[in-house]
Amino acid sequence: MDILFGTWEWYIAGPIIGLTVPLLLLLGNKLFGVSSSFRHLCSMALPKKKIEFLQYNWREHIWNLFFVGGIALGGYIAANYLSTGELTLLPAHYSTPLGIAQLFAGGILVGFGTRYAGGCTSGHAISGLATLQKPSVVAVLSFFTGGVVTVFVINTVLG
């Protein structure tokens, strides 16, 4: 059980993540990420004739929906059966109307940024870089730069 509760070292987790790209390429899939699954769900549920973005065969990417479902299932199992203590998902102030508005606004911004960048951080950093896609290099550099600048500003202004 220690392997489940402990943190995996970089030299173990890194190669496991890195090997997903060759595995996906061998299986015939070239994209790996979580944000595209929302598009697949919308393509399944919404009328395609009115929204050109959703006019594609989502069934070719159904493995991605199983992947995201596995993430949710794994989170549920970990929280309910492998947790050593009580699980707190969000601080209490997010239960207020202001907190709910902040979560909603943050979700909209993340969704917009993901669409604008053409994918999520995991998709760009894992499969985009591995397949040498120039937009992914720009996106990943932007993600890291934005993160470093944000941490610097927060630490100097609030710290």
N, C-alpha and C positions, 0 to 999 in steps of 0.2 A: 504494500500500500504506500510505502514511502515514495515510490516513483510517481504515483498519482498526486500526492499532496505536495511534493517538492517542486522546485524550479528546475527545469532542464537546462543543462549547460548549452552554450552557444554551439559547441562542436557536435552536439547531438541533434538539437532542434534545427539548426541551420541546414545541414545536409538533408534532413527529412523534408523540410520545406523546399529546398532546392531540387530534390528529386521529383517533385510533383510535376514540374514543367516537362522534363523528358518523358515521364509517364503519360501525361496528357497528349504530348505530340505523338507518342507511339499509338495511343488510342484514337488518334485522329482529331482531337480537339486542340485548338490553339489558344483559347482564351481561358483565363482563370481569374475569378474575382467574384465578389458577392453582390455588387451593385447591379450587375446585369440581370440577376434573378428577379428584381423588381420589374424590369421590362418584360421578362418572360411571363410573370404573373399577370401583368396588365394586358399583355397580348392574349393570354388565355381568356380573360374575363371581359374585356371591353370590345366593342364593335370595331373591327379593323378598317372598315371602309371609310370611316371618318377621320382616322388618325394614321397618317402615312408611316410614322415612326414605328407603329406596331404591326405593319404589314410584312411579316416574315414567318417562317415555319418555326415556332417555338419548340416543337417536338424534337427538333435536332439538338436542342440544348437542355433536354429534360434532366440529364444527369446533374446539371447545375442546381436545379430545384431540389433534387435529392441531397445534394451537398449542403445546401442551406438548411434543409429540414434536419439533416444530421447535426448541424451546429446547434440548432434549437433543442433537439432531443438530447444531445450531449450536455448542453447547459442545464437542462432540466434534471437529468440523471445526476450530474455533479452537485447541483444545489440541493437536491432532495435525498440523495443516497450516499454521497461521498463527502459531504460537508461535515466539518468538525464543530461548527458552531452555527449560531443564527445568521442568516444571510440578509444583509441590508442592501437593496438594490440602489436606492437613491437616498440622499439626505432628506430629512423631513421637510425642509423648506420648499422642495419641489412639489409638495402636495397642495400648496397654496395656489390661488389663481395666477399670481405673478410667476411662480415656478413653472406652472403648466404652460404659460405663455412663452417662457424662456425655452423650455424643452421643444415646443412647437416651432418657434423661430429658429432654433438651432437645427432641428430636423430639416426645415425648409432650406436653410443655408447649406447644410451638408449635401442634401439632395441636388440643389442647384450646382454646387461646386463639383459634385461627382459627374453630373451630366456635362457641365462645361469642360471639365478636364478629360472627358471621354472615358471615364472609368474611375474606380476607387483606388486607394493607395495600394492595397494588396494586388489588385489586377495589374497596375502599372509596374510596381516594384518587383513582383514575382515573374509574371509571364511577359510583360512588356519589355523589361530589361533583358530577360533571358533570350528573347527573340530579336533583340537589337532594334527595337522600334524607337525611332528618334523622338516622337512625341512623349513616349514614356520616360526617356532620359530627362527631357525638359520638365515633365510633371514631377518626377521623383526629386530632382534638384530643387524644384519650387517647394515641394512638401517639406523637405529638410530645411531649406532656408527659412521658410515661414515658421517652422517649429523652433529653430534656433533663435530667430528674432523675437518671437513671442515669449520664449522663456527668458531671454535677456531683458526685454521690456518689463515683464512681470516682476522679475527679481530686482531690477533697479528701481522701478516705480513703487512697487508694493513691499519690496524686501527691505 
